[in-house]
Amino acid sequence: MDSSPRLDASASDLALIPDGKTLATATGGTVNLWELKTRTSLGNLRGSWYSGIFVDFGLKGRAIVAASSDGLRLWQPK
């Protein structure tokens, strides 16, 4: 049996923040954020109402970017 750490989430795309502490997963039109050390949810962001999305971190990890068939979204946590 594999004993590696697991995150109970499905994803069509994912991105790891440059410091390695946060993972963003894309499922449907939603971006889900995860703290990797504890494998807990940090919340979610609605990226699209119509389609699946692609997600990445930008600005050296200070922004989250999501792209879908209905446009781009940019979030910059304060």
PDB file with one MODEL, atoms N, CA, C and O in Angstrom:
MODEL        1
ATOM      1  N   MET A   1       0.828  -1.173   0.000  1.00  0.00           N
ATOM      2  CA  MET A   1       0.000   0.000   0.000  1.00  0.00           C
ATOM      3  C   MET A   1       0.879   1.246   0.000  1.00  0.00           C
ATOM      4  O   MET A   1       1.880   1.304   0.714  1.00  0.00           O
ATOM      5  N   ASP A   2       0.506   2.239  -0.799  1.00  0.00           N
ATOM      6  CA  ASP A   2       1.241   3.494  -0.909  1.00  0.00           C
ATOM      7  C   ASP A   2       0.967   4.366   0.314  1.00  0.00           C
ATOM      8  O   ASP A   2      -0.193   4.610   0.647  1.00  0.00           O
ATOM      9  N   SER A   3       2.015   4.838   0.987  1.00  0.00           N
ATOM     10  CA  SER A   3       1.836   5.656   2.183  1.00  0.00           C
ATOM     11  C   SER A   3       2.151   7.129   1.933  1.00  0.00           C
ATOM     12  O   SER A   3       2.289   7.898   2.884  1.00  0.00           O
ATOM     13  N   SER A   4       2.267   7.535   0.661  1.00  0.00           N
ATOM     14  CA  SER A   4       2.551   8.933   0.375  1.00  0.00           C
ATOM     15  C   SER A   4       1.353   9.810   0.737  1.00  0.00           C
ATOM     16  O   SER A   4       0.210   9.358   0.674  1.00  0.00           O
ATOM     17  N   PRO A   5       1.618  11.075   1.118  1.00  0.00           N
ATOM     18  CA  PRO A   5       0.515  11.973   1.482  1.00  0.00           C
ATOM     19  C   PRO A   5      -0.435  12.177   0.310  1.00  0.00           C
ATOM     20  O   PRO A   5      -0.002  12.251  -0.840  1.00  0.00           O
ATOM     21  N   ARG A   6      -1.717  12.267   0.597  1.00  0.00           N
ATOM     22  CA  ARG A   6      -2.726  12.448  -0.438  1.00  0.00           C
ATOM     23  C   ARG A   6      -3.591  13.646  -0.115  1.00  0.00           C
ATOM     24  O   ARG A   6      -3.795  14.007   1.044  1.00  0.00           O
ATOM     25  N   LEU A   7      -4.086  14.242  -1.164  1.00  0.00           N
ATOM     26  CA  LEU A   7      -5.033  15.341  -1.048  1.00  0.00           C
ATOM     27  C   LEU A   7      -6.317  14.858  -1.687  1.00  0.00           C
ATOM     28  O   LEU A   7      -6.318  14.465  -2.854  1.00  0.00           O
ATOM     29  N   ASP A   8      -7.397  14.879  -0.951  1.00  0.00           N
ATOM     30  CA  ASP A   8      -8.661  14.370  -1.450  1.00  0.00           C
ATOM     31  C   ASP A   8      -9.343  15.418  -2.324  1.00  0.00           C
ATOM     32  O   ASP A   8     -10.241  16.128  -1.873  1.00  0.00           O
ATOM     33  N   ALA A   9      -8.903  15.507  -3.582  1.00  0.00           N
ATOM     34  CA  ALA A   9      -9.448  16.498  -4.510  1.00  0.00           C
ATOM     35  C   ALA A   9      -9.282  15.998  -5.935  1.00  0.00           C
ATOM     36  O   ALA A   9      -8.306  15.323  -6.264  1.00  0.00           O
ATOM     37  N   SER A  10     -10.245  16.339  -6.766  1.00  0.00           N
ATOM     38  CA  SER A  10     -10.094  16.051  -8.192  1.00  0.00           C
ATOM     39  C   SER A  10      -9.720  17.354  -8.877  1.00  0.00           C
ATOM     40  O   SER A  10     -10.008  18.434  -8.360  1.00  0.00           O
ATOM     41  N   ALA A  11      -9.079  17.261 -10.038  1.00  0.00           N
ATOM     42  CA  ALA A  11      -8.643  18.478 -10.711  1.00  0.00           C
ATOM     43  C   ALA A  11      -8.433  18.232 -12.192  1.00  0.00           C
ATOM     44  O   ALA A  11      -7.970  17.167 -12.600  1.00  0.00           O
ATOM     45  N   SER A  12      -8.779  19.233 -12.994  1.00  0.00           N
ATOM     46  CA  SER A  12      -8.460  19.199 -14.410  1.00  0.00           C
ATOM     47  C   SER A  12      -7.167  19.959 -14.678  1.00  0.00           C
ATOM     48  O   SER A  12      -6.558  19.794 -15.735  1.00  0.00           O
ATOM     49  N   ASP A  13      -6.740  20.801 -13.715  1.00  0.00           N
ATOM     50  CA  ASP A  13      -5.480  21.531 -13.799  1.00  0.00           C
ATOM     51  C   ASP A  13      -5.035  21.856 -12.382  1.00  0.00           C
ATOM     52  O   ASP A  13      -5.853  21.895 -11.463  1.00  0.00           O
ATOM     53  N   LEU A  14      -3.747  22.090 -12.205  1.00  0.00           N
ATOM     54  CA  LEU A  14      -3.244  22.461 -10.896  1.00  0.00           C
ATOM     55  C   LEU A  14      -2.001  23.316 -11.039  1.00  0.00           C
ATOM     56  O   LEU A  14      -1.327  23.296 -12.069  1.00  0.00           O
ATOM     57  N   ALA A  15      -1.708  24.074  -9.976  1.00  0.00           N
ATOM     58  CA  ALA A  15      -0.516  24.919  -9.948  1.00  0.00           C
ATOM     59  C   ALA A  15      -0.017  24.979  -8.514  1.00  0.00           C
ATOM     60  O   ALA A  15      -0.801  25.027  -7.566  1.00  0.00           O
ATOM     61  N   LEU A  16       1.296  24.974  -8.374  1.00  0.00           N
ATOM     62  CA  LEU A  16       1.934  25.056  -7.065  1.00  0.00           C
ATOM     63  C   LEU A  16       2.556  26.441  -6.928  1.00  0.00           C
ATOM     64  O   LEU A  16       3.283  26.884  -7.816  1.00  0.00           O
ATOM     65  N   ILE A  17       2.277  27.124  -5.824  1.00  0.00           N
ATOM     66  CA  ILE A  17       2.853  28.438  -5.587  1.00  0.00           C
ATOM     67  C   ILE A  17       4.370  28.286  -5.465  1.00  0.00           C
ATOM     68  O   ILE A  17       4.839  27.261  -4.972  1.00  0.00           O
ATOM     69  N   PRO A  18       5.147  29.280  -5.902  1.00  0.00           N
ATOM     70  CA  PRO A  18       6.604  29.130  -5.891  1.00  0.00           C
ATOM     71  C   PRO A  18       7.219  28.744  -4.550  1.00  0.00           C
ATOM     72  O   PRO A  18       8.239  28.055  -4.536  1.00  0.00           O
ATOM     73  N   ASP A  19       6.642  29.158  -3.420  1.00  0.00           N
ATOM     74  CA  ASP A  19       7.218  28.785  -2.120  1.00  0.00           C
ATOM     75  C   ASP A  19       6.851  27.362  -1.699  1.00  0.00           C
ATOM     76  O   ASP A  19       7.332  26.876  -0.675  1.00  0.00           O
ATOM     77  N   GLY A  20       5.995  26.687  -2.487  1.00  0.00           N
ATOM     78  CA  GLY A  20       5.641  25.301  -2.228  1.00  0.00           C
ATOM     79  C   GLY A  20       4.630  25.081  -1.118  1.00  0.00           C
ATOM     80  O   GLY A  20       4.398  23.938  -0.725  1.00  0.00           O
ATOM     81  N   LYS A  21       4.020  26.142  -0.601  1.00  0.00           N
ATOM     82  CA  LYS A  21       3.103  25.997   0.524  1.00  0.00           C
ATOM     83  C   LYS A  21       1.641  25.859   0.123  1.00  0.00           C
ATOM     84  O   LYS A  21       0.846  25.295   0.875  1.00  0.00           O
ATOM     85  N   THR A  22       1.277  26.364  -1.052  1.00  0.00           N
ATOM     86  CA  THR A  22      -0.121  26.384  -1.472  1.00  0.00           C
ATOM     87  C   THR A  22      -0.272  25.752  -2.845  1.00  0.00           C
ATOM     88  O   THR A  22       0.549  25.966  -3.737  1.00  0.00           O
ATOM     89  N   LEU A  23      -1.329  24.973  -3.000  1.00  0.00           N
ATOM     90  CA  LEU A  23      -1.662  24.345  -4.267  1.00  0.00           C
ATOM     91  C   LEU A  23      -3.013  24.878  -4.717  1.00  0.00           C
ATOM     92  O   LEU A  23      -3.946  24.971  -3.920  1.00  0.00           O
ATOM     93  N   ALA A  24      -3.119  25.228  -5.991  1.00  0.00           N
ATOM     94  CA  ALA A  24      -4.401  25.614  -6.582  1.00  0.00           C
ATOM     95  C   ALA A  24      -4.822  24.499  -7.523  1.00  0.00           C
ATOM     96  O   ALA A  24      -4.036  24.067  -8.366  1.00  0.00           O
ATOM     97  N   THR A  25      -6.059  24.027  -7.387  1.00  0.00           N
ATOM     98  CA  THR A  25      -6.595  23.029  -8.298  1.00  0.00           C
ATOM     99  C   THR A  25      -7.807  23.626  -8.998  1.00  0.00           C
ATOM    100  O   THR A  25      -8.542  24.423  -8.415  1.00  0.00           O
ATOM    101  N   ALA A  26      -8.010  23.239 -10.241  1.00  0.00           N
ATOM    102  CA  ALA A  26      -9.166  23.700 -11.015  1.00  0.00           C
ATOM    103  C   ALA A  26     -10.088  22.522 -11.246  1.00  0.00           C
ATOM    104  O   ALA A  26      -9.662  21.472 -11.727  1.00  0.00           O
ATOM    105  N   THR A  27     -11.345  22.698 -10.905  1.00  0.00           N
ATOM    106  CA  THR A  27     -12.373  21.693 -11.119  1.00  0.00           C
ATOM    107  C   THR A  27     -13.603  22.398 -11.657  1.00  0.00           C
ATOM    108  O   THR A  27     -14.156  23.277 -10.996  1.00  0.00           O
ATOM    109  N   GLY A  28     -14.038  22.016 -12.862  1.00  0.00           N
ATOM    110  CA  GLY A  28     -15.149  22.733 -13.475  1.00  0.00           C
ATOM    111  C   GLY A  28     -14.748  24.180 -13.656  1.00  0.00           C
ATOM    112  O   GLY A  28     -13.718  24.456 -14.272  1.00  0.00           O
ATOM    113  N   GLY A  29     -15.524  25.103 -13.142  1.00  0.00           N
ATOM    114  CA  GLY A  29     -15.205  26.520 -13.236  1.00  0.00           C
ATOM    115  C   GLY A  29     -14.678  27.104 -11.946  1.00  0.00           C
ATOM    116  O   GLY A  29     -14.680  28.325 -11.786  1.00  0.00           O
ATOM    117  N   THR A  30     -14.226  26.273 -11.016  1.00  0.00           N
ATOM    118  CA  THR A  30     -13.823  26.733  -9.696  1.00  0.00           C
ATOM    119  C   THR A  30     -12.345  26.467  -9.435  1.00  0.00           C
ATOM    120  O   THR A  30     -11.818  25.410  -9.782  1.00  0.00           O
ATOM    121  N   VAL A  31     -11.684  27.446  -8.816  1.00  0.00           N
ATOM    122  CA  VAL A  31     -10.307  27.283  -8.345  1.00  0.00           C
ATOM    123  C   VAL A  31     -10.376  26.994  -6.853  1.00  0.00           C
ATOM    124  O   VAL A  31     -10.964  27.765  -6.095  1.00  0.00           O
ATOM    125  N   ASN A  32      -9.785  25.901  -6.436  1.00  0.00           N
ATOM    126  CA  ASN A  32      -9.727  25.523  -5.025  1.00  0.00           C
ATOM    127  C   ASN A  32      -8.297  25.706  -4.539  1.00  0.00           C
ATOM    128  O   ASN A  32      -7.350  25.308  -5.219  1.00  0.00           O
ATOM    129  N   LEU A  33      -8.140  26.304  -3.371  1.00  0.00           N
ATOM    130  CA  LEU A  33      -6.814  26.530  -2.801  1.00  0.00           C
ATOM    131  C   LEU A  33      -6.609  25.612  -1.609  1.00  0.00           C
ATOM    132  O   LEU A  33      -7.509  25.418  -0.793  1.00  0.00           O
ATOM    133  N   TRP A  34      -5.395  25.045  -1.522  1.00  0.00           N
ATOM    134  CA  TRP A  34      -5.087  24.057  -0.488  1.00  0.00           C
ATOM    135  C   TRP A  34      -3.769  24.398   0.195  1.00  0.00           C
ATOM    136  O   TRP A  34      -2.805  24.782  -0.467  1.00  0.00           O
ATOM    137  N   GLU A  35      -3.727  24.260   1.503  1.00  0.00           N
ATOM    138  CA  GLU A  35      -2.476  24.346   2.237  1.00  0.00           C
ATOM    139  C   GLU A  35      -1.857  22.953   2.215  1.00  0.00           C
ATOM    140  O   GLU A  35      -2.450  21.998   2.717  1.00  0.00           O
ATOM    141  N   LEU A  36      -0.685  22.840   1.642  1.00  0.00           N
ATOM    142  CA  LEU A  36      -0.102  21.510   1.456  1.00  0.00           C
ATOM    143  C   LEU A  36       0.356  20.849   2.751  1.00  0.00           C
ATOM    144  O   LEU A  36       0.196  19.639   2.911  1.00  0.00           O
ATOM    145  N   LYS A  37       0.917  21.611   3.669  1.00  0.00           N
ATOM    146  CA  LYS A  37       1.442  21.010   4.900  1.00  0.00           C
ATOM    147  C   LYS A  37       0.354  20.272   5.673  1.00  0.00           C
ATOM    148  O   LYS A  37       0.574  19.164   6.161  1.00  0.00           O
ATOM    149  N   THR A  38      -0.818  20.890   5.782  1.00  0.00           N
ATOM    150  CA  THR A  38      -1.911  20.272   6.545  1.00  0.00           C
ATOM    151  C   THR A  38      -2.948  19.600   5.649  1.00  0.00           C
ATOM    152  O   THR A  38      -3.841  18.906   6.136  1.00  0.00           O
ATOM    153  N   ARG A  39      -2.826  19.810   4.325  1.00  0.00           N
ATOM    154  CA  ARG A  39      -3.768  19.277   3.334  1.00  0.00           C
ATOM    155  C   ARG A  39      -5.195  19.739   3.620  1.00  0.00           C
ATOM    156  O   ARG A  39      -6.142  18.962   3.500  1.00  0.00           O
ATOM    157  N   THR A  40      -5.341  21.000   3.998  1.00  0.00           N
ATOM    158  CA  THR A  40      -6.656  21.559   4.278  1.00  0.00           C
ATOM    159  C   THR A  40      -7.027  22.617   3.245  1.00  0.00           C
ATOM    160  O   THR A  40      -6.165  23.259   2.644  1.00  0.00           O
ATOM    161  N   SER A  41      -8.316  22.777   3.061  1.00  0.00           N
ATOM    162  CA  SER A  41      -8.828  23.750   2.107  1.00  0.00           C
ATOM    163  C   SER A  41      -8.670  25.165   2.651  1.00  0.00           C
ATOM    164  O   SER A  41      -8.936  25.424   3.824  1.00  0.00           O
ATOM    165  N   LEU A  42      -8.236  26.075   1.787  1.00  0.00           N
ATOM    166  CA  LEU A  42      -8.151  27.494   2.124  1.00  0.00           C
ATOM    167  C   LEU A  42      -9.319  28.260   1.523  1.00  0.00           C
ATOM    168  O   LEU A  42      -9.440  29.467   1.728  1.00  0.00           O
ATOM    169  N   GLY A  43     -10.178  27.570   0.785  1.00  0.00           N
ATOM    170  CA  GLY A  43     -11.337  28.201   0.161  1.00  0.00           C
ATOM    171  C   GLY A  43     -11.316  28.025  -1.343  1.00  0.00           C
ATOM    172  O   GLY A  43     -10.454  27.341  -1.894  1.00  0.00           O
ATOM    173  N   ASN A  44     -12.285  28.658  -1.999  1.00  0.00           N
ATOM    174  CA  ASN A  44     -12.352  28.538  -3.454  1.00  0.00           C
ATOM    175  C   ASN A  44     -12.741  29.868  -4.091  1.00  0.00           C
ATOM    176  O   ASN A  44     -13.277  30.763  -3.437  1.00  0.00           O
ATOM    177  N   LEU A  45     -12.458  29.965  -5.376  1.00  0.00           N
ATOM    178  CA  LEU A  45     -12.737  31.145  -6.183  1.00  0.00           C
ATOM    179  C   LEU A  45     -13.495  30.698  -7.425  1.00  0.00           C
ATOM    180  O   LEU A  45     -13.134  29.702  -8.051  1.00  0.00           O
ATOM    181  N   ARG A  46     -14.524  31.420  -7.775  1.00  0.00           N
ATOM    182  CA  ARG A  46     -15.285  31.079  -8.974  1.00  0.00           C
ATOM    183  C   ARG A  46     -14.599  31.722 -10.171  1.00  0.00           C
ATOM    184  O   ARG A  46     -14.530  32.947 -10.267  1.00  0.00           O
ATOM    185  N   GLY A  47     -14.092  30.901 -11.083  1.00  0.00           N
ATOM    186  CA  GLY A  47     -13.367  31.401 -12.243  1.00  0.00           C
ATOM    187  C   GLY A  47     -14.217  31.503 -13.482  1.00  0.00           C
ATOM    188  O   GLY A  47     -13.960  32.350 -14.337  1.00  0.00           O
ATOM    189  N   SER A  48     -15.232  30.655 -13.603  1.00  0.00           N
ATOM    190  CA  SER A  48     -16.067  30.638 -14.798  1.00  0.00           C
ATOM    191  C   SER A  48     -17.411  30.014 -14.452  1.00  0.00           C
ATOM    192  O   SER A  48     -17.491  29.096 -13.637  1.00  0.00           O
ATOM    193  N   TRP A  49     -18.446  30.513 -15.068  1.00  0.00           N
ATOM    194  CA  TRP A  49     -19.773  29.918 -14.890  1.00  0.00           C
ATOM    195  C   TRP A  49     -20.075  28.910 -15.988  1.00  0.00           C
ATOM    196  O   TRP A  49     -21.058  28.175 -15.897  1.00  0.00           O
ATOM    197  N   TYR A  50     -19.243  28.866 -17.025  1.00  0.00           N
ATOM    198  CA  TYR A  50     -19.581  28.092 -18.209  1.00  0.00           C
ATOM    199  C   TYR A  50     -18.656  26.932 -18.546  1.00  0.00           C
ATOM    200  O   TYR A  50     -19.059  26.020 -19.269  1.00  0.00           O
ATOM    201  N   SER A  51     -17.440  26.942 -18.046  1.00  0.00           N
ATOM    202  CA  SER A  51     -16.509  25.940 -18.557  1.00  0.00           C
ATOM    203  C   SER A  51     -15.446  25.575 -17.539  1.00  0.00           C
ATOM    204  O   SER A  51     -15.341  26.172 -16.468  1.00  0.00           O
ATOM    205  N   GLY A  52     -14.668  24.581 -17.909  1.00  0.00           N
ATOM    206  CA  GLY A  52     -13.490  24.223 -17.142  1.00  0.00           C
ATOM    207  C   GLY A  52     -12.451  25.316 -17.287  1.00  0.00           C
ATOM    208  O   GLY A  52     -12.511  26.119 -18.218  1.00  0.00           O
ATOM    209  N   ILE A  53     -11.510  25.347 -16.377  1.00  0.00           N
ATOM    210  CA  ILE A  53     -10.520  26.405 -16.397  1.00  0.00           C
ATOM    211  C   ILE A  53      -9.113  25.861 -16.213  1.00  0.00           C
ATOM    212  O   ILE A  53      -8.909  24.728 -15.777  1.00  0.00           O
ATOM    213  N   PHE A  54      -8.158  26.700 -16.556  1.00  0.00           N
ATOM    214  CA  PHE A  54      -6.752  26.445 -16.296  1.00  0.00           C
ATOM    215  C   PHE A  54      -6.320  27.447 -15.237  1.00  0.00           C
ATOM    216  O   PHE A  54      -6.808  28.577 -15.232  1.00  0.00           O
ATOM    217  N   VAL A  55      -5.427  27.067 -14.349  1.00  0.00           N
ATOM    218  CA  VAL A  55      -5.041  27.928 -13.237  1.00  0.00           C
ATOM    219  C   VAL A  55      -3.527  27.989 -13.121  1.00  0.00           C
ATOM    220  O   VAL A  55      -2.827  27.026 -13.436  1.00  0.00           O
ATOM    221  N   ASP A  56      -3.026  29.143 -12.662  1.00  0.00           N
ATOM    222  CA  ASP A  56      -1.596  29.306 -12.417  1.00  0.00           C
ATOM    223  C   ASP A  56      -1.392  30.430 -11.414  1.00  0.00           C
ATOM    224  O   ASP A  56      -2.287  31.242 -11.182  1.00  0.00           O
ATOM    225  N   PHE A  57      -0.213  30.467 -10.827  1.00  0.00           N
ATOM    226  CA  PHE A  57       0.157  31.573  -9.960  1.00  0.00           C
ATOM    227  C   PHE A  57       1.007  32.534 -10.781  1.00  0.00           C
ATOM    228  O   PHE A  57       1.803  32.107 -11.618  1.00  0.00           O
ATOM    229  N   GLY A  58       0.841  33.818 -10.542  1.00  0.00           N
ATOM    230  CA  GLY A  58       1.617  34.836 -11.235  1.00  0.00           C
ATOM    231  C   GLY A  58       2.224  35.804 -10.238  1.00  0.00           C
ATOM    232  O   GLY A  58       1.991  35.702  -9.034  1.00  0.00           O
ATOM    233  N   LEU A  59       3.001  36.738 -10.749  1.00  0.00           N
ATOM    234  CA  LEU A  59       3.632  37.767  -9.921  1.00  0.00           C
ATOM    235  C   LEU A  59       4.382  37.166  -8.739  1.00  0.00           C
ATOM    236  O   LEU A  59       4.245  37.616  -7.601  1.00  0.00           O
ATOM    237  N   LYS A  60       5.180  36.134  -9.034  1.00  0.00           N
ATOM    238  CA  LYS A  60       5.989  35.452  -8.011  1.00  0.00           C
ATOM    239  C   LYS A  60       5.139  34.921  -6.858  1.00  0.00           C
ATOM    240  O   LYS A  60       5.548  34.961  -5.697  1.00  0.00           O
ATOM    241  N   GLY A  61       3.939  34.417  -7.204  1.00  0.00           N
ATOM    242  CA  GLY A  61       3.065  33.815  -6.209  1.00  0.00           C
ATOM    243  C   GLY A  61       2.117  34.786  -5.538  1.00  0.00           C
ATOM    244  O   GLY A  61       1.386  34.386  -4.631  1.00  0.00           O
ATOM    245  N   ARG A  62       2.099  36.047  -5.946  1.00  0.00           N
ATOM    246  CA  ARG A  62       1.237  37.043  -5.309  1.00  0.00           C
ATOM    247  C   ARG A  62      -0.097  37.212  -6.024  1.00  0.00           C
ATOM    248  O   ARG A  62      -0.893  38.069  -5.642  1.00  0.00           O
ATOM    249  N   ALA A  63      -0.357  36.409  -7.056  1.00  0.00           N
ATOM    250  CA  ALA A  63      -1.627  36.488  -7.781  1.00  0.00           C
ATOM    251  C   ALA A  63      -2.008  35.101  -8.269  1.00  0.00           C
ATOM    252  O   ALA A  63      -1.152  34.242  -8.482  1.00  0.00           O
ATOM    253  N   ILE A  64      -3.311  34.898  -8.443  1.00  0.00           N
ATOM    254  CA  ILE A  64      -3.834  33.660  -9.008  1.00  0.00           C
ATOM    255  C   ILE A  64      -4.508  34.025 -10.319  1.00  0.00           C
ATOM    256  O   ILE A  64      -5.317  34.952 -10.369  1.00  0.00           O
ATOM    257  N   VAL A  65      -4.180  33.305 -11.371  1.00  0.00           N
ATOM    258  CA  VAL A  65      -4.724  33.571 -12.695  1.00  0.00           C
ATOM    259  C   VAL A  65      -5.493  32.343 -13.162  1.00  0.00           C
ATOM    260  O   VAL A  65      -5.001  31.217 -13.084  1.00  0.00           O
ATOM    261  N   ALA A  66      -6.717  32.581 -13.651  1.00  0.00           N
ATOM    262  CA  ALA A  66      -7.528  31.496 -14.200  1.00  0.00           C
ATOM    263  C   ALA A  66      -7.962  31.886 -15.607  1.00  0.00           C
ATOM    264  O   ALA A  66      -8.360  33.025 -15.849  1.00  0.00           O
ATOM    265  N   ALA A  67      -7.883  30.941 -16.526  1.00  0.00           N
ATOM    266  CA  ALA A  67      -8.292  31.175 -17.909  1.00  0.00           C
ATOM    267  C   ALA A  67      -9.351  30.159 -18.296  1.00  0.00           C
ATOM    268  O   ALA A  67      -9.238  28.975 -17.979  1.00  0.00           O
ATOM    269  N   SER A  68     -10.387  30.635 -18.987  1.00  0.00           N
ATOM    270  CA  SER A  68     -11.453  29.757 -19.452  1.00  0.00           C
ATOM    271  C   SER A  68     -11.978  30.281 -20.781  1.00  0.00           C
ATOM    272  O   SER A  68     -11.490  31.284 -21.300  1.00  0.00           O
ATOM    273  N   SER A  69     -12.973  29.596 -21.324  1.00  0.00           N
ATOM    274  CA  SER A  69     -13.527  30.014 -22.609  1.00  0.00           C
ATOM    275  C   SER A  69     -14.266  31.338 -22.522  1.00  0.00           C
ATOM    276  O   SER A  69     -14.516  31.967 -23.550  1.00  0.00           O
ATOM    277  N   ASP A  70     -14.624  31.777 -21.315  1.00  0.00           N
ATOM    278  CA  ASP A  70     -15.324  33.056 -21.179  1.00  0.00           C
ATOM    279  C   ASP A  70     -14.438  34.154 -20.597  1.00  0.00           C
ATOM    280  O   ASP A  70     -14.958  35.165 -20.124  1.00  0.00           O
ATOM    281  N   GLY A  71     -13.125  33.986 -20.619  1.00  0.00           N
ATOM    282  CA  GLY A  71     -12.226  35.060 -20.247  1.00  0.00           C
ATOM    283  C   GLY A  71     -11.176  34.674 -19.222  1.00  0.00           C
ATOM    284  O   GLY A  71     -11.021  33.506 -18.866  1.00  0.00           O
ATOM    285  N   LEU A  72     -10.457  35.692 -18.757  1.00  0.00           N
ATOM    286  CA  LEU A  72      -9.416  35.548 -17.761  1.00  0.00           C
ATOM    287  C   LEU A  72      -9.869  36.181 -16.456  1.00  0.00           C
ATOM    288  O   LEU A  72     -10.601  37.170 -16.460  1.00  0.00           O
ATOM    289  N   ARG A  73      -9.437  35.614 -15.351  1.00  0.00           N
ATOM    290  CA  ARG A  73      -9.699  36.177 -14.035  1.00  0.00           C
ATOM    291  C   ARG A  73      -8.365  36.310 -13.312  1.00  0.00           C
ATOM    292  O   ARG A  73      -7.490  35.456 -13.456  1.00  0.00           O
ATOM    293  N   LEU A  74      -8.209  37.363 -12.548  1.00  0.00           N
ATOM    294  CA  LEU A  74      -6.997  37.594 -11.775  1.00  0.00           C
ATOM    295  C   LEU A  74      -7.397  37.975 -10.358  1.00  0.00           C
ATOM    296  O   LEU A  74      -8.204  38.881 -10.151  1.00  0.00           O
ATOM    297  N   TRP A  75      -6.821  37.271  -9.376  1.00  0.00           N
ATOM    298  CA  TRP A  75      -7.073  37.585  -7.977  1.00  0.00           C
ATOM    299  C   TRP A  75      -5.722  37.905  -7.351  1.00  0.00           C
ATOM    300  O   TRP A  75      -4.738  37.200  -7.576  1.00  0.00           O
ATOM    301  N   GLN A  76      -5.686  38.974  -6.564  1.00  0.00           N
ATOM    302  CA  GLN A  76      -4.483  39.340  -5.824  1.00  0.00           C
ATOM    303  C   GLN A  76      -4.831  39.463  -4.350  1.00  0.00           C
ATOM    304  O   GLN A  76      -5.342  40.496  -3.918  1.00  0.00           O
ATOM    305  N   PRO A  77      -4.559  38.416  -3.572  1.00  0.00           N
ATOM    306  CA  PRO A  77      -4.833  38.486  -2.133  1.00  0.00           C
ATOM    307  C   PRO A  77      -4.045  39.616  -1.492  1.00  0.00           C
ATOM    308  O   PRO A  77      -2.918  39.913  -1.888  1.00  0.00           O
ATOM    309  N   LYS A  78      -4.652  40.234  -0.507  1.00  0.00           N
ATOM    310  CA  LYS A  78      -3.962  41.353   0.177  1.00  0.00           C
ATOM    311  C   LYS A  78      -3.187  40.875   1.361  1.00  0.00           C
ATOM    312  O   LYS A  78      -2.551  41.676   2.046  1.00  0.00           O
TER     313      LYS A  78
ENDMDL
END
